[in-house]
Amino acid sequence: MTAPAARSPALTNASGAAPSLPKGFCARAHFFDTCAAMALDGELVHLEDLVLHDAGTDKRAPTHELTRAARLLGLRRRMDRLEFSGLFEPHRDFFP
């Protein structure tokens, strides 16, 4: 007898592999957390503006706050790619 998750078409994609739900959730969380961190710093950055700027399709010139948020988003992504033990190395340089 197969497991219920293996039979459910909603839990698999066309290739039969499980969807990349954790990756998508993590990507969205980076955007939300970046906007929240900027708000805590006293600067308002709209989520839509940050998403468009990240995709390279923004229609107007980016503000100073938006460029700071984009840099913070890149930092969050670099930290996410590191192993957990690599985050605490004293010689680690996060900013290129």
Order of alpha helices (4+ residues) and beta strands (2+ residues): alpha-alpha-alpha-alpha
